[in-house]
Amino acid sequence: MIGTLIGQGNTADIFDAGNNRVVKLFKYGYPLDDVRLEINNSRLLNGLNLPTSKSYELVTHEGRHGILYDKIDGQSLLELVLQTGEVERYAVVLAQFHKRILACKLEGAASLKSILKRNIERANDLTGLCKSQLYAVLEALPDGGRLCHGDYHFDNVLVNDEKNYIIDYMNVCRGHEYGDVARTVYLIEMTPVPSQMSDVERILWMKKRATDVYLQEMGVPREELSEWLLVTVAARLSELSGEQRDEKNSVLKFLSMWGVYE
């Protein structure tokens, strides 16, 4: 059932499974409850009018948990940006598809604010006082029942025959659209460029330009995202491993500028 390796990510690898299907196989030791969460989220999305990869069943292979999905042949928006350099064009595509996603309402999923609060609570780098400040900011933000992808960026949109598909459903939740937009802004613009990459300045420019075009197309002013961005960045700490020191330092610097970390 497990065939050729066709994709790799931080938490899972994608293998061809034949019959136009793939297996998303999570890393050794990845919590089974989280794998179950993803397949439950994918089934929630299957009931919406959105192009997704249909999930079928949980599988286990050589001690690793996985999910069997329909295969989507295509390229990610990230691959297209890097191949063509047309950052403005694909930032517009990213935004237009995000608006379609956010137009959906989702019942049965966890709330975005509850997830942010949980992740801030798990952030070991933050003191109790810092967390209390962040909880107060989070509490004052609106709730909402929109479909939030929770990890929406160029590499999680696949293009096949000019049709866009959303993938990666681990962080799917319901909440206010600005919360999901803030997460996208963080992932596109604020994550550091690996120091070993060449032409760092050009990549930084592309990240900033992509974010500007994305926000313009979304119709969301930056200033209206400031508090959402604060709690989103703080919650990111719980996701970072010890090897992601550059990003962790960047997050802590941002929080220090806001006066919630010393």
C-alpha positions as a printed Julia matrix, in Angstrom:
262×3 Matrix{Float64}:
   0.0    0.0     0.0
   2.86   2.38    0.77
   4.65   3.38   -2.43
   6.98   6.16   -3.5
   7.71   9.13   -1.26
   6.22  12.17   -3.03
   6.28  14.89   -0.38
   7.75  15.8     3.0
   6.69  18.19    5.75
   7.55  19.06    9.34
   5.17  16.49   10.85
   4.45  13.99    8.09
   5.56  12.45    4.79
   3.31  11.8     1.79
   3.51   8.46   -0.01
   1.78   7.25   -3.15
  -0.73   4.53   -2.25
  -1.94   3.58   -5.73
  -5.49   3.85   -7.09
  -5.13   7.65   -7.19
  -4.67   7.88   -3.43
  -1.9    8.88   -1.05
  -1.02   8.14    2.55
  -0.07  11.01    4.84
   2.25   9.2     7.25
   3.11  11.11   10.42
   6.53  11.03   12.05
   7.36   8.39   14.65
   5.85   9.27   18.0
   3.35  11.76   16.6
   0.29  11.64   18.9
  -2.51   9.41   17.66
  -5.08  11.84   19.09
  -3.75  14.57   16.8
  -3.96  12.25   13.79
  -7.57  11.49   14.71
  -8.21  15.23   15.01
  -7.01  15.78   11.46
  -9.21  13.08    9.96
 -12.2   14.42   11.91
 -11.48  17.91   10.61
 -11.17  16.62    7.06
 -14.59  15.0     7.36
 -16.09  18.27    8.53
 -14.68  19.91    5.39
 -16.01  17.14    3.16
 -19.49  18.44    3.89
 -18.7   21.91    2.57
 -18.61  23.19   -0.99
 -14.83  23.41   -1.05
 -12.27  21.5    -3.13
 -10.42  19.31   -0.62
  -8.7   15.96   -0.59
 -11.22  13.4     0.66
 -10.03  11.28    3.59
 -10.85   7.59    3.97
  -9.32   5.88    6.96
  -6.62   5.82    9.58
  -3.7    3.5     8.79
  -0.59   2.29   10.58
   2.67   1.45    8.84
   5.84   0.33   10.64
   4.77   2.03   13.84
   3.7    5.3    12.18
   0.11   6.55   12.1
  -1.32   7.92    8.89
  -4.39   8.88    6.89
  -5.45   7.66    3.45
  -6.46  10.56    1.16
  -7.43  11.12   -2.44
  -4.4   12.11   -4.49
  -4.29  15.63   -5.94
  -1.86  15.97   -8.83
  -0.7   19.56   -8.99
   1.73  22.18   -7.82
   1.56  24.27   -4.71
   1.27  28.04   -4.98
   4.7   28.22   -3.34
   6.24  26.15   -6.13
   4.59  28.4    -8.71
   5.87  31.56   -7.02
   9.42  30.22   -6.85
   9.32  28.98  -10.47
   7.85  32.12  -12.01
   8.73  34.91   -9.59
   5.14  36.19  -10.06
   4.57  36.89   -6.39
   1.79  39.46   -6.93
  -0.21  37.16   -9.19
  -0.19  34.24   -6.8
  -0.74  36.4    -3.73
  -4.02  37.46   -5.35
  -4.9   33.79   -5.98
  -4.07  33.0    -2.34
  -6.34  35.78   -1.11
  -9.25  34.99   -3.42
  -9.26  31.36   -2.33
  -8.96  32.36    1.33
 -12.03  34.58    1.0
 -13.93  31.59   -0.36
 -12.84  29.47    2.61
 -13.68  32.15    5.17
 -17.12  32.62    3.65
 -18.03  29.15    4.94
 -19.46  28.56    8.38
 -18.28  25.55   10.33
 -20.02  23.72   13.15
 -18.47  21.02   15.27
 -14.87  22.2    15.23
 -12.87  23.66   18.12
 -12.92  27.45   18.49
  -9.92  29.44   17.33
  -9.75  31.41   20.57
  -9.68  28.24   22.68
  -6.8   26.89   20.57
  -4.85  30.14   20.88
  -5.37  30.17   24.65
  -4.24  26.55   24.98
  -1.1   27.18   22.93
  -0.21  30.33   24.87
  -0.64  28.32   28.07
   1.83  25.73   26.7
   4.46  28.35   25.8
   7.21  27.64   28.33
   9.16  30.77   27.39
   6.42  33.04   28.75
   5.96  33.95   32.39
   2.63  33.79   34.15
   2.35  37.57   33.99
   2.99  37.57   30.23
   0.33  34.93   29.74
  -2.18  36.88   31.83
  -1.65  39.94   29.62
  -2.13  37.85   26.5
  -5.26  36.17   27.86
  -6.78  39.61   28.48
  -6.09  40.66   24.88
  -7.48  37.38   23.55
 -10.62  37.56   25.68
 -11.5   40.99   24.24
 -11.3   39.75   20.64
 -14.5   38.66   18.85
 -15.43  34.99   18.49
 -17.11  34.12   15.19
 -18.15  30.93   13.45
 -16.23  31.11   10.18
 -14.19  28.25    8.8
 -10.58  28.98    9.74
  -7.92  26.8     8.15
  -5.4   27.58   10.88
  -2.31  27.09    8.69
  -3.15  28.84    5.44
  -0.16  29.73    3.27
   1.25  29.26   -0.25
   2.4   25.67    0.32
  -1.01  24.46    1.52
  -2.85  25.36   -1.68
  -2.45  22.97   -4.63
  -3.33  23.97   -8.19
  -4.61  21.36  -10.64
  -6.0   22.39  -14.04
  -6.47  25.95  -12.7
  -8.57  24.64   -9.79
  -7.35  25.29   -6.26
  -7.4   22.67   -3.51
  -6.8   23.24    0.19
  -4.73  20.64    2.04
  -3.51  20.02    5.61
  -6.45  19.98    8.01
  -4.79  19.57   11.41
  -5.5   23.15   12.55
  -9.0   23.58   11.11
 -11.27  25.43   13.55
 -14.11  27.97   13.74
 -13.61  31.6    14.62
 -13.28  35.18   13.43
 -11.82  35.63    9.96
  -9.21  38.12   11.2
  -7.69  35.39   13.35
  -7.05  33.22   10.29
  -5.77  36.19    8.28
  -3.34  37.06   11.09
  -1.97  33.51   11.06
  -1.41  33.76    7.3
   0.37  37.1     7.68
   2.65  35.58   10.29
   3.48  32.53    8.18
   4.13  34.48    5.0
   5.87  37.59    6.24
   7.27  37.05    9.73
   8.87  33.61    9.63
  12.65  33.95    9.21
  14.51  33.02    6.04
  17.08  30.26    6.69
  20.53  31.83    6.83
  21.99  29.24    4.44
  19.69  30.34    1.62
  21.11  32.53   -1.12
  19.57  35.88   -2.05
  18.03  36.39    1.39
  17.2   40.03    0.71
  15.17  39.16   -2.38
  13.23  36.49   -0.49
  12.48  38.94    2.32
  11.2   41.42   -0.27
   9.0   38.73   -1.84
   7.56  37.79    1.56
   6.72  41.42    2.34
   5.32  42.1    -1.13
   3.21  38.93   -1.06
   1.73  39.95    2.29
   0.94  43.48    1.12
  -0.85  42.19   -1.99
  -2.64  39.47   -0.02
  -3.97  41.95    2.56
  -5.01  44.44   -0.12
  -6.97  41.73   -1.95
  -8.49  40.53    1.34
  -9.56  44.1     2.14
  -8.04  43.88    5.64
  -6.02  46.86    6.96
  -2.89  45.87    8.87
  -3.82  48.0    11.86
  -7.0   45.97   12.4
  -4.92  42.8    12.76
  -2.52  44.05   15.44
  -4.06  42.34   18.46
  -4.87  39.18   16.55
  -1.27  39.09   15.38
   0.0   39.52   18.95
  -1.84  36.47   20.3
  -1.12  34.48   17.14
   2.62  35.1    17.41
   2.62  34.26   21.12
   0.74  31.0    20.49
   3.31  30.07   17.85
   5.9   29.52   20.6
   4.27  26.24   21.61
   4.81  24.87   18.09
   8.53  25.57   17.86
  11.17  22.95   18.57
  14.61  23.61   20.02
  16.05  23.5    16.5
  13.93  26.48   15.46
  15.94  28.91   17.55
  15.96  31.7    14.94
  12.18  31.77   14.73
  11.79  31.57   18.5
  14.12  34.53   18.96
  12.15  36.46   16.33
   8.89  35.72   18.16
  10.29  36.78   21.54
  11.65  40.0    20.03
   8.21  40.79   18.62
   6.53  40.13   21.97
   9.12  42.3    23.71
   8.27  45.18   21.4
   4.66  44.8    22.56
   5.76  44.85   26.19
   4.57  41.34   27.02
   8.02  39.73   27.26
  11.19  40.85   29.03
